[in-house]
Amino acid sequence: MFRKVAFTVSGADGTAEAMNGDWYDYGERNGKPTYANGGNGLFLWVSQSLEWGYLNLGTSGTAKWVAILNGRHRYYNELDTIKAKPLTGWIPRKGAASGALSLNFLVG
């Protein structure tokens, strides 16, 4: 099935390197879009007390975007946006990722 690329990721390094590349729309969660890559990656908004990233990344109890690869939280960003659009400012989770993650949303 053909899917339109929503954005590309670059700058992920180490064990999170597989996050680099194309990402696609993948529905919605917690009132915001969710994105997936061709592997086991997700970008999603966490805003509920039962969600691990909501409680354990950055400011506990603050809603945030998380980037997950192979079931493990790799990056997070507390900027509240409509899409997964903090283009930069993604913070790598210690021991789970490295590099300066950046998103490039495609126009059209």
MIDREN-189646 format. One record per residue: residue number from 1; y, z, x of N, C-alpha, C in turn. Coordinates in Angstrom, 2 decimals, padded with zeros to 5 digits. Layout:
// residues N
SITE  resi       ny       nz       nx      cay      caz      cax       cy       cz       cx
SITE   NUM        Y        Z        X        Y        Z        X        Y        Z        X
...
This chain:
// residues 108
SITE  resi       ny       nz       nx      cay      caz      cax       cy       cz       cx
SITE     1  -001.19   000.00   000.84   000.00   000.00   000.00   001.24   000.00   000.88
SITE     2   002.17  -000.88   000.60   003.41  -000.97   001.37   004.36   000.15   000.97
SITE     3   004.87   000.84   001.95   005.86   001.89   001.72   007.08   001.60   002.55
SITE     4   008.22   001.87   001.99   009.47   001.66   002.70   009.78   002.87   003.58
SITE     5   010.14   002.60   004.82   010.49   003.67   005.76   011.80   004.32   005.32
SITE     6   011.82   005.65   005.22   013.03   006.40   004.85   013.87   006.71   006.08
SITE     7   013.19   007.11   007.17   013.89   007.43   008.41   012.90   007.40   009.57
SITE     8   013.44   007.41   010.77   012.62   007.53   011.97   012.99   008.82   012.68
SITE     9   012.04   009.34   013.41   012.23   010.56   014.19   012.08   010.22   015.66
SITE    10   012.92   010.83   016.47   012.78   010.72   017.92   013.08   012.08   018.54
SITE    11   012.68   012.25   019.77   013.00   013.45   020.52   011.97   014.56   020.48
SITE    12   010.97   014.46   019.60   009.91   015.48   019.57   009.09   015.35   020.85
SITE    13   008.71   016.48   021.40   008.02   016.48   022.69   006.86   017.47   022.65
SITE    14   006.06   017.43   023.69   004.95   018.36   023.82   003.94   018.17   022.71
SITE    15   003.46   019.27   022.13   002.44   019.20   021.09   002.97   018.63   019.78
SITE    16   004.29   018.42   019.67   004.88   017.85   018.46   005.24   016.38   018.63
SITE    17   004.86   015.76   019.72   005.23   014.38   020.01   004.82   013.40   018.92
SITE    18   003.73   013.69   018.21   003.27   012.79   017.14   004.23   012.74   015.96
SITE    19   005.25   013.57   015.96   006.27   013.52   014.89   007.20   012.33   015.07
SITE    20   007.28   011.79   016.28   008.15   010.64   016.54   007.62   009.42   015.78
SITE    21   008.54   008.61   015.26   008.14   007.40   014.55   008.66   007.37   013.13
SITE    22   007.99   006.57   012.30   008.43   006.31   010.93   007.98   007.40   009.96
SITE    23   008.88   007.69   008.98   008.62   008.65   007.92   008.94   008.02   006.58
SITE    24   008.19   008.42   005.54   008.26   007.79   004.23   008.50   008.84   003.14
SITE    25   009.13   008.40   002.03   009.28   009.28   000.87   007.90   009.71   000.40
SITE    26   007.77   010.99   000.02   006.47   011.53  -000.36   006.61   012.50  -001.54
SITE    27   007.48   012.18  -002.46   007.64   013.02  -003.64   008.74   014.06  -003.48
SITE    28   008.55   015.16  -004.18   009.56   016.21  -004.21   008.90   017.59  -004.21
SITE    29   009.61   018.55  -003.63   009.14   019.93  -003.63   010.36   020.84  -003.61
SITE    30   010.34   021.86  -004.43   011.44   022.82  -004.53   012.78   022.13  -004.78
SITE    31   012.75   021.04  -005.57   013.95   020.34  -005.96   014.55   019.42  -004.92
SITE    32   013.84   019.17  -003.82   014.34   018.28  -002.76   013.25   017.29  -002.37
SITE    33   013.65   016.15  -001.81   012.64   015.17  -001.39   011.73   015.71  -000.28
SITE    34   010.53   015.20  -000.27   009.56   015.51   000.78   009.23   014.19   001.48
SITE    35   008.94   014.28   002.78   008.66   013.09   003.57   007.37   013.29   004.35
SITE    36   006.62   012.20   004.53   005.37   012.24   005.29   005.35   011.09   006.28
SITE    37   004.59   011.27   007.38   004.40   010.16   008.31   003.00   009.60   008.10
SITE    38   002.57   008.71   008.94   001.26   008.11   008.78   000.12   009.04   009.18
SITE    39   000.44   010.17   009.78  -000.59   011.13   010.22  -000.56   012.38   009.37
SITE    40  -000.52   013.51   010.00  -000.55   014.79   009.30   000.79   015.51   009.37
SITE    41   001.88   014.77   009.15   003.20   015.36   009.25   003.93   015.40   007.92
SITE    42   004.73   016.46   007.73   005.56   016.63   006.54   006.93   017.19   006.91
SITE    43   007.95   016.71   006.24   009.26   017.36   006.22   009.43   017.85   004.79
SITE    44   009.71   019.14   004.62   009.90   019.64   003.27   010.84   020.83   003.25
SITE    45   011.35   021.13   002.06   012.29   022.22   001.82   011.49   023.43   001.38
SITE    46   011.64   024.56   002.06   010.98   025.80   001.67   012.03   026.77   001.16
SITE    47   011.78   027.33  -000.02   012.78   028.20  -000.64   012.17   029.32  -001.48
SITE    48   010.89   029.55  -001.30   010.21   030.57  -002.10   009.54   031.60  -001.20
SITE    49   009.48   032.82  -001.70   009.00   033.94  -000.88   007.53   033.82  -000.48
SITE    50   006.76   032.96  -001.13   005.36   032.79  -000.76   005.17   031.75   000.34
SITE    51   006.24   031.08   000.75   006.14   030.04   001.77   006.37   030.63   003.16
SITE    52   005.43   030.36   004.05   005.45   030.95   005.39   006.76   030.66   006.13
SITE    53   007.21   029.42   006.13   008.42   029.05   006.84   009.66   029.76   006.31
SITE    54   009.70   030.00   005.01   010.83   030.68   004.37   010.99   032.09   004.93
SITE    55   009.87   032.74   005.18   009.89   034.13   005.66   009.88   034.27   007.17
SITE    56   009.31   033.31   007.89   009.01   033.51   009.31   009.77   032.64   010.29
SITE    57   010.56   031.70   009.82   011.34   030.86   010.73   012.82   031.12   010.52
SITE    58   013.56   031.21   011.60   015.01   031.42   011.50   015.34   032.69   010.76
SITE    59   016.29   032.61   009.84   016.70   033.76   009.04   015.69   033.97   007.92
SITE    60   014.96   035.07   007.95   013.96   035.36   006.93   014.62   035.42   005.56
SITE    61   013.99   034.76   004.58   014.51   034.77   003.23   015.60   033.74   002.98
SITE    62   015.86   032.87   003.95   016.84   031.80   003.79   016.11   030.48   003.62
SITE    63   016.49   029.73   002.59   015.87   028.42   002.37   016.19   027.51   003.55
SITE    64   015.26   026.60   003.86   015.44   025.74   005.03   014.52   024.53   004.96
SITE    65   014.85   023.52   005.75   013.96   022.39   005.97   012.98   022.77   007.07
SITE    66   011.72   022.36   006.91   010.73   022.57   007.96   010.04   021.24   008.24
SITE    67   009.63   021.08   009.47   008.86   019.92   009.90   007.49   020.44   010.33
SITE    68   006.46   019.95   009.68   005.09   020.44   009.88   004.24   019.30   010.43
SITE    69   003.41   019.62   011.40   002.46   018.65   011.94   001.11   019.33   012.09
SITE    70   000.08   018.70   011.54  -001.28   019.24   011.59  -001.36   020.67   011.06
SITE    71  -000.61   020.92   009.97  -000.65   022.23   009.32   000.14   023.32   010.01
SITE    72   000.85   022.97   011.07   001.60   023.98   011.83   003.09   023.66   011.80
SITE    73   003.90   024.66   011.48   005.35   024.49   011.47   005.83   024.25   012.89
SITE    74   006.57   023.14   013.09   007.01   022.77   014.43   008.52   022.94   014.63
SITE    75   009.31   022.56   013.62   010.78   022.65   013.70   011.31   023.18   012.37
SITE    76   012.53   023.70   012.41   013.20   024.10   011.17   014.70   023.90   011.31
SITE    77   015.36   023.83   010.14   016.81   023.67   010.10   017.32   024.29   008.81
SITE    78   018.26   025.22   008.91   018.76   025.96   007.74   019.92   025.28   007.03
SITE    79   020.31   024.08   007.45   021.39   023.36   006.78   020.89   022.86   005.43
SITE    80   021.55   023.26   004.36   021.16   022.87   003.01   021.76   021.51   002.68
SITE    81   020.92   020.50   002.60   021.35   019.14   002.31   020.51   018.56   001.19
SITE    82   020.96   017.46   000.64   020.21   016.79  -000.43   018.90   016.21   000.12
SITE    83   018.99   015.47   001.20   017.80   014.90   001.85   017.53   015.70   003.11
SITE    84   016.48   015.34   003.83   016.16   016.03   005.08   017.15   015.56   006.11
SITE    85   018.38   015.82   005.85   019.43   015.23   006.63   020.20   016.21   007.43
SITE    86   019.66   017.21   007.95   020.39   017.48   009.14   019.82   016.48   010.12
SITE    87   020.63   015.57   010.55   020.16   014.55   011.48   019.81   015.17   012.83
SITE    88   020.54   016.21   013.20   020.29   016.94   014.45   020.35   018.43   014.13
SITE    89   020.17   019.24   015.14   020.23   020.69   014.94   018.89   021.31   014.57
SITE    90   017.83   020.54   014.70   016.49   021.05   014.42   016.07   022.00   015.54
SITE    91   015.57   023.15   015.18   015.20   024.17   016.14   013.68   024.17   016.31
SITE    92   013.20   023.98   017.55   011.74   024.00   017.75   011.18   025.41   017.63
SITE    93   010.05   025.53   016.98   009.37   026.82   016.89   008.74   027.11   018.25
SITE    94   009.04   028.28   018.79   008.54   028.66   020.10   007.01   028.56   020.15
SITE    95   006.52   027.87   021.16   005.09   027.71   021.34   004.45   026.61   020.49
SITE    96   005.25   025.98   019.60   004.69   024.97   018.71   005.34   023.60   018.88
SITE    97   006.51   023.57   019.53   007.22   022.29   019.69   008.24   022.42   020.81
SITE    98   008.70   021.29   021.27   009.80   021.24   022.23   010.52   019.92   022.03
SITE    99   011.67   019.80   022.65   012.45   018.58   022.53   013.54   018.73   021.48
SITE   100   014.48   017.81   021.53   015.62   017.79   020.60   015.33   016.76   019.50
SITE   101   014.75   017.21   018.41   014.38   016.35   017.29   015.63   015.77   016.65
SITE   102   015.63   014.47   016.37   016.72   013.87   015.61   016.15   012.85   014.63
SITE   103   016.82   012.74   013.48   016.42   011.84   012.42   017.44   010.71   012.31
SITE   104   016.94   009.52   012.08   017.78   008.35   011.88   017.43   007.74   010.54
SITE   105   018.27   008.03   009.51   018.02   007.47   008.18   018.38   006.00   008.16
SITE   106   017.54   005.22   007.53   017.73   003.78   007.47   018.56   003.43   006.24
SITE   107   019.41   002.46   006.37   020.28   002.02   005.26   019.58   000.91   004.50
SITE   108   019.72   000.95   003.17   019.19  -000.13   002.35   017.92   000.24   001.77
